[in-house]
Amino acid sequence: MLSDQSLKKIDAEVAKYPVDRKQSAIMAALALAQEEKGHLSTEVMDFVAGYLGMPSIAVYEVATFYAMYDLAPVGKHKLCVCTNLPCALSGAVESAEHLKKKLGIDWNETTPDGRFTLKQGECFGACGDAPVMLVNNKTMTSFMTPDAIDKLIDKLLAEQQK
């Protein structure tokens, strides 16, 4: 179900833990599986569960708890806005509304052109930089005012034109 290259990467993560604790690599394994497949289907999660020797339900619990895992296809750019209290008090609600209006979508939706998916996230641990947003599960952006959001969207669109 996963390529040999991905399995080697998962094996490298498993090797970081005691032999009887290979399920501890679940988060890394899911991230690698998602990187290869684009999202985590039930079949992919079942495969990872079998590979790590753990119940499928335990894998589903991890995959559904964290916003970084996608259980369905997402747009080219997944934007996850922290709406936890510190960010909310620092303008995240207004920024999220601006983003929804600009993209024409709501939470858990993807733009018709497939470019952007909007997700709501919990604390990213950067409260001093609020409001914050995570782009494609990898890039943390800080102080995401409506102006900063407009610049980010323009940058992402320009990158796609290249």
C-alpha positions as CSV (number, residue, x, y, z in Angstrom):
1,M,0.0,0.0,0.0
2,L,2.9,2.3,0.7
3,S,6.1,2.6,-1.4
4,D,9.3,1.0,-0.3
5,Q,10.8,4.5,0.2
6,S,8.0,5.4,2.6
7,L,8.3,2.1,4.5
8,K,12.1,2.7,4.9
9,K,11.3,6.1,6.4
10,I,8.7,4.6,8.7
11,D,11.3,1.9,9.7
12,A,13.8,4.7,10.6
13,E,11.1,6.2,12.8
14,V,10.3,2.9,14.4
15,A,14.0,2.3,15.1
16,K,14.0,5.3,17.5
17,Y,11.9,3.3,20.0
18,P,12.3,0.1,21.9
19,V,11.4,-3.0,19.8
20,D,8.2,-3.6,21.8
21,R,7.1,0.0,21.4
22,K,7.1,0.5,17.6
23,Q,3.5,1.9,17.8
24,S,5.1,5.0,19.3
25,A,6.1,5.9,15.7
26,I,2.4,6.3,14.8
27,M,2.4,10.0,14.3
28,A,5.5,10.0,12.1
29,A,4.1,6.9,10.2
30,L,0.8,8.7,9.5
31,A,2.6,11.9,8.4
32,L,4.7,9.9,5.9
33,A,1.7,7.9,4.6
34,Q,-0.2,11.1,4.1
35,E,2.8,12.7,2.4
36,E,2.8,9.9,-0.1
37,K,-0.9,9.4,-0.6
38,G,-2.2,12.9,-0.1
39,H,-4.6,12.0,2.6
40,L,-5.3,9.1,5.0
41,S,-8.0,6.8,3.7
42,T,-9.3,4.0,5.9
43,E,-7.3,1.6,3.8
44,V,-4.1,3.6,4.4
45,M,-4.8,3.8,8.1
46,D,-5.5,0.1,8.3
47,F,-2.2,-0.6,6.5
48,V,-0.3,1.6,8.9
49,A,-2.0,-0.2,11.8
50,G,-1.0,-3.6,10.5
51,Y,2.5,-2.4,9.8
52,L,3.0,-1.1,13.3
53,G,1.1,-4.1,14.9
54,M,-1.6,-2.1,16.5
55,P,-5.4,-2.0,16.3
56,S,-6.9,0.1,13.5
57,I,-9.1,2.0,16.0
58,A,-5.9,3.3,17.8
59,V,-4.7,4.7,14.5
60,Y,-8.1,6.2,13.8
61,E,-8.0,7.9,17.2
62,V,-4.7,9.6,16.4
63,A,-5.6,10.5,12.9
64,T,-8.9,12.1,13.9
65,F,-7.5,14.0,16.9
66,Y,-4.8,16.0,15.2
67,A,-5.6,18.7,12.6
68,M,-2.5,17.8,10.6
69,Y,-4.0,14.6,9.4
70,D,-6.4,14.7,6.5
71,L,-9.0,12.0,6.1
72,A,-10.2,13.3,2.8
73,P,-8.4,15.0,-0.1
74,V,-7.5,18.7,0.5
75,G,-6.5,21.6,-1.7
76,K,-3.0,22.3,-2.8
77,H,-2.7,24.7,0.2
78,K,-4.3,23.6,3.5
79,L,-4.7,26.6,5.8
80,C,-5.3,25.8,9.4
81,V,-6.2,28.7,11.6
82,C,-5.7,28.6,15.3
83,T,-9.0,29.7,17.0
84,N,-8.0,28.8,20.5
85,L,-8.6,31.5,23.2
86,P,-5.3,33.4,23.0
87,C,-5.5,33.6,19.2
88,A,-9.2,34.4,19.3
89,L,-8.5,37.3,21.7
90,S,-5.8,38.6,19.4
91,G,-8.0,38.7,16.2
92,A,-8.1,35.2,15.0
93,V,-11.9,35.2,14.7
94,E,-11.8,38.3,12.5
95,S,-8.9,37.0,10.5
96,A,-10.7,33.7,9.9
97,E,-13.9,35.5,8.8
98,H,-11.8,37.5,6.4
99,L,-10.2,34.3,5.0
100,K,-13.5,32.6,4.6
101,K,-14.9,35.6,2.7
102,K,-11.7,36.0,0.6
103,L,-11.7,32.3,-0.4
104,G,-15.5,31.9,-0.6
105,I,-15.4,28.8,1.6
106,D,-16.1,27.8,5.2
107,W,-14.3,25.5,7.6
108,N,-13.5,22.1,6.2
109,E,-14.2,23.2,2.6
110,T,-12.0,23.4,-0.4
111,T,-12.2,26.1,-3.1
112,P,-13.8,24.9,-6.3
113,D,-10.4,25.2,-8.1
114,G,-8.8,22.9,-5.5
115,R,-6.2,25.4,-4.5
116,F,-7.2,26.1,-0.8
117,T,-8.7,24.1,2.0
118,L,-9.6,25.9,5.2
119,K,-9.3,24.1,8.6
120,Q,-9.8,25.2,12.2
121,G,-7.0,24.2,14.6
122,E,-6.3,24.1,18.2
123,C,-3.3,25.7,19.9
124,F,-0.1,25.6,17.9
125,G,2.0,26.8,20.8
126,A,2.7,30.2,19.4
127,C,0.4,32.4,21.5
128,G,2.8,35.3,21.5
129,D,2.5,35.5,17.7
130,A,-1.3,35.3,17.6
131,P,-3.2,35.0,15.5
132,V,-1.3,32.1,13.9
133,M,-2.0,29.8,10.9
134,L,-0.3,26.6,9.8
135,V,0.2,26.3,6.0
136,N,0.3,22.7,4.6
137,N,1.1,21.3,8.1
138,K,4.6,22.6,7.8
139,T,4.9,26.4,7.8
140,M,3.7,28.5,10.8
141,T,2.7,32.0,10.0
142,S,2.3,34.6,12.7
143,F,0.4,37.8,13.2
144,M,-2.2,36.8,10.6
145,T,-4.2,40.0,10.3
146,P,-6.4,40.4,7.2
147,D,-3.6,42.3,5.5
148,A,-1.1,39.5,6.2
149,I,-3.6,37.0,5.0
150,D,-4.1,38.9,1.7
151,K,-0.3,38.9,1.2
152,L,0.0,35.2,2.0
153,I,-2.8,34.2,-0.4
154,D,-1.3,36.4,-3.2
155,K,2.1,34.7,-2.5
156,L,0.7,31.2,-2.7
157,L,-1.2,32.0,-5.9
158,A,1.9,33.5,-7.4
159,E,3.9,30.4,-6.5
160,Q,1.3,28.3,-8.3
161,Q,1.8,30.4,-11.5
162,K,5.5,29.5,-11.7
